[in-house]
Amino acid sequence: MGDILLEIKNLHAKVGEKEILKGVDLTIRKGEIHAVMGPNGAGKSTLSSVLTGKPLYEVTEGEVTFLGKDLLAMSPEERSWAGLFMSFQYPIEIPGVSITNFMKTAINAKRESQGLEPMKGAEFLKLLREKMAFVKMKPEFAKREVNVGFSGGEKKRNEIFQMAMLDPTLSILDETDSGLDVDALKIVAEGVNSLHTPEKSAIIITHYQKLLEYVVPDVVHVLKNGRIVATGGREIIDTIETVGFDSF
């Protein structure tokens, strides 16, 4: 498939003195959906944290390029402005900040980084209504505080809404399916599938197979003990379903 979007070469990372990633290699091209699967403690969430620039994680070796640029040299904000988006396992609540104000700030920060004027009020509200309808989110949610009092499914719908508003080039879903019922899983899957284009890619990090019944990945990787130990297609998911991660 097309051009390389993200390239990870020999990535090593640690938290404190503990090495967690021990030489990860991964290439994602435009338009591809990749699933990264593995047992608990394999390094899956560390990988997503390193990609988005969480400060606790120290990269000790290797390189990551995103659209040809050195991703590791960018601040978390710069990564977001460049087109990276991460959906969390446990989305945080932001009391006192409405969804409308939160999204307006995020969109205008991204526009400013691109040298664009802030989005006009009417244009922003039109986009807001359009994307809320797109993810089947009730209009009154626009006035609510970010994730405050939301159910698990509502938090996921809100994240997919944010993804739709920001229109990222690469979306990382970090165990976003953890603890979700089937209806909430479908919300996530519908969002990923409908936002997917030949120019945009996604990484789905999970140790469940359920979400991958609704979002069909182009490539599946098994991450175990800090390394990718297998790469292939749907057959890897079938193997995991039958015998677990022990066979890798």
Secondary structure as GFF3:
##gff-version 3
##sequence-region A 1 248
A	DSSP	beta_strand	4	15	.	.	.	ID=ss1
A	DSSP	beta_strand	18	29	.	.	.	ID=ss2
A	DSSP	beta_strand	33	37	.	.	.	ID=ss3
A	DSSP	alpha_helix	44	52	.	.	.	ID=ss4
A	DSSP	beta_strand	57	66	.	.	.	ID=ss5
A	DSSP	beta_strand	69	70	.	.	.	ID=ss6
A	DSSP	three_ten_helix	71	73	.	.	.	ID=ss7
A	DSSP	alpha_helix	76	82	.	.	.	ID=ss8
A	DSSP	beta_strand	84	87	.	.	.	ID=ss9
A	DSSP	beta_strand	94	98	.	.	.	ID=ss10
A	DSSP	alpha_helix	99	113	.	.	.	ID=ss11
A	DSSP	alpha_helix	121	134	.	.	.	ID=ss12
A	DSSP	three_ten_helix	139	143	.	.	.	ID=ss13
A	DSSP	beta_strand	145	146	.	.	.	ID=ss14
A	DSSP	alpha_helix	152	166	.	.	.	ID=ss15
A	DSSP	beta_strand	170	174	.	.	.	ID=ss16
A	DSSP	alpha_helix	182	195	.	.	.	ID=ss17
A	DSSP	beta_strand	201	206	.	.	.	ID=ss18
A	DSSP	alpha_helix	211	214	.	.	.	ID=ss19
A	DSSP	beta_strand	219	224	.	.	.	ID=ss20
A	DSSP	beta_strand	227	232	.	.	.	ID=ss21
A	DSSP	alpha_helix	234	243	.	.	.	ID=ss22
A	DSSP	three_ten_helix	244	247	.	.	.	ID=ss23
###
